[in-house]
Amino acid sequence: MRKLTYYIACTIDGFIGDPEGDATSMYKYVDEAYLRWMNAEYPETVPTQGREALGIDNPGKHFDTVIQGVGSYRIALDIGITSPYNHLRELVATRSLTESPHPNVELIHDDLVGRVRELKAEDGPLGIWLCGGSTVAGELVDEIDELIIKTYPQMYGTGMPMFGAGFEPRDFELDDVRVFDNGVLVRRYSRKR
């Protein structure tokens, strides 16, 4: 069974973006040492154009598939990039896009949970990366097997939460913590089932 991993950046108070989803204020924490670690440890999470610019040719060691909501996908689409993770199998959960703008991008219009369960049941050594957004993470919360939370030393007070889901305690076990000199903390949790 393949794992679904929510690999996400957030503020210390748990927001992945401002009320509209903008997280550009966090970019200032992506310094050389932290970027070097991310590119080495999770190279598949670097968008295809960034991989080319940085000379990353490592196919990746964690994920071969990415799922994101249309809000996250629209960031690339709005600047003319129709397949931001062309080196991965891309799925976009959407109710607004009716036709895929790129052959590598599969649109999921309904039964997102069912489609994710199909992906998890496939054979293969690599997992599935849940890229974001809040609504999709909320819909898939019970399918998430692992959390990798990159916490930036910044507080928003309000904004887009990590999960757009109702209240229900769900337990995870802390597997690893990595602290960077710039104040970024990366925690990895496994789902307690």
Steps between C-alpha positions, in 0.01 A plus 500: 500500500642838398501791746326834464728768646390856569827690448418859581643830624325697771540775758555423867128554554408243233407707194614405149421842362323826567116505473533485118767227515807715426809369682769713334594658835652161597742501206756708688577193715608293201871563543791312344537226764128433521457501122794262461338258747155520330649449155701199616236339722181580302615586145172384349315784680691764304293612199631377165621843385681549832662158470636595159631837624665340805641207304307243703495172312422274797165340412404500868495257783161544664224576246402422141155663517377842614146604591397859544191713506412738223603799713856369533504398134372841389820667627689330216214517253473878540859540379453264207637180654251222430702215653705638791612153611540341158760260644223344716153366429279803574144499628294811568180497703265750340138582445573804283738369232309288252787401273864428582736760353783243479512126419700432821232657722206282603200692630295349782149642504340269755584215738846629587523254790420208268764609248762535776416153630557364147840674486597368842409145394738509202830314517814707519775610732416872496212681664252776427565861592208714610625844401209706630255683555298512809172376354657198330698416816176519699325269258790251511583531871407139576712371209819679609763256624784744561542871572817690416450848639751772417429762768629850433566736794219733407151554641195607298228515762246398237508357153465173311531208744692183424173305499160624393329229704263486793610418852599140564816394687735290287822362645845503345839390631805724473771323295758768439583867561751709308590853615672754276702805605246729331232386747322257265387178664414190292299233678402160364202316648348158428130429535407287800243255369 
